């Protein structure tokens, strides 16, 4: 796909974005959920090799295609690896799926009710490499735990600062200031975040667009001004710890948002499943998430 074709697919495609971007800290948990215990591997290389095998199995499954999965977010090592003898981004685009890359390096300790992103060393080099590999966009995550005006302003400011760097490389950033669904004032966090994002969107230059990856709001429809904003290519939702059934039910109440689920997509997959069982299980999850995304 050309860059223009990828943009068109993300803007108007009837589907969702798969999050296959578990990184170092979350990989052991992801493998355990897949049925591989920590004593089955020794060291990071074996661990990342096993998670790449899992992702390759997902990407090559017959049900994982651009018909319902319009995009996929990759971990850096996954982007640099191969699937079926092709670079992973190429393997995705050949299936009609738009590739993205996770660029954040984890979270700082909480301050003012939020967890900012850690500094991203070597970001320009990573963005250039991703662009050369045919990646369309990036994803960067931080977390809002409390409805603190100063904290939310800081976290959104940092997100847009990184987003501008991504845009300069010709990639489309997915801004992900996740609201903790267990927050004592989840709705207050949602509202502060919406208003602060709107302020920054209005400052973007001519021709600049970003994507937003947000927790499903406590009040259905709260993010409609973000969905409708001309500087937003697409708004996607994270599952945030909800079960797939709960996440899909809440997502369906927010027309214009589509899913970008990780755990809710992969939770029933197991290393021990036969290929037929694996494909049926993955296909069922894809169908359920797709239906909620196009409701």
Secondary structure, 3 states (H helix, E strand, C coil): CCHHHHHHHHHHCCCEEEEECCCHHHHHHHHHHCCCCHHHCCHHHHHHHHHHHHHHHHHCCCCCCCCCEEEEEECHHHHHCEECCEEHHHHHHHCCCEEEEECCCCECCCECCEECECCCCCHHHHHHHHHHCCCCEEEEEEEECCCCHHHHHHHHHHHHHHHHHHHHCCCEEEEEEEECCCCCCHHHHHHHHHHHHHHHHCCCCCCCCEEEEEECCCCCCCCHHHHCCCCEEEEEEECCCCCHHHHHHHHCCCCCEEECCCHHHHCCCCCCCCHHHHHHHHHHHHHHHHHHHCC
